[in-house]
Amino acid sequence: MKRKIVCTLASCSPQTGLRRGWLTALIAWLVLSVFAPCALAQAYPDKPVRLVVAFPAGGPADIGMRIVADRLSTQTEQNFVVDNRPGAGGTMGADFVASAAPDGYTLLLSGNHLTIDL
């Protein structure tokens, strides 16, 4: 009759557990590296991005966003359009972005007054 060796947490040595952890990590890394090329991300952005500013044109937020949009345009070689939508304390711009398609091509710059603490 063969003896079966069972290793439980109480009876395992720390080296066995450590070895098993490294082996599990190695197997996970190998499996993920095999399937990683299958899940390549799409190029972003592949169409113009609208940056909605919930403040009037010519203010500090507008000027800052135009500088950011210019740098993003040169880095990504895609258009970033700044769209000013002031009114109702930023709610007009937030409402426009909330009703836009949820594809990541309409972004909002607003103050922290639109946040709600629950």
CORDA-V196470 format. One record per pair of residues at least 24 apart in sequence whose ideal C-beta (glycine too) atoms are under 10 Angstrom apart, sorted by the first residue. I is the first residue (numbers start at 1). J is the second residue. Records with the same first field share a line. If there is no record, write none. Layout:
BEGIN
I = J / J
END
This chain:
BEGIN
43 = 76 / 78
44 = 76 / 78 / 103 / 104 / 105
45 = 72 / 76 / 77 / 78 / 79 / 80 / 103 / 104 / 105
46 = 76 / 78 / 105
47 = 78 / 79 / 103 / 105
48 = 73 / 78 / 79 / 80 / 81 / 105
49 = 73 / 76 / 78 / 79 / 80 / 81 / 104 / 105 / 106 / 107
50 = 79 / 80 / 81 / 82 / 83 / 96 / 97 / 100 / 105 / 106 / 107 / 108
51 = 80 / 81 / 82 / 83 / 84 / 97 / 105 / 106 / 107 / 108 / 109
52 = 81 / 82 / 83 / 84 / 85 / 92 / 93 / 94 / 96 / 97 / 100 / 106 / 107 / 108 / 109 / 110
53 = 82 / 83 / 84 / 85 / 86 / 90 / 93 / 107 / 108 / 109 / 110
54 = 84 / 85 / 86 / 87 / 88 / 89 / 90 / 91 / 92 / 93 / 94 / 95 / 96 / 97 / 108 / 109 / 110 / 111 / 113 / 114
55 = 84 / 85 / 86 / 87 / 90 / 93 / 109 / 110 / 111
56 = 84 / 85 / 86 / 87
57 = 82 / 83 / 84 / 86
58 = 84
59 = 84 / 86
61 = 86 / 90 / 109 / 110 / 111
62 = 86 / 109
64 = 109
65 = 107 / 109
68 = 109
78 = 105
80 = 105 / 107
81 = 106
82 = 109
83 = 107
84 = 109
85 = 110
89 = 113 / 114
90 = 114
END
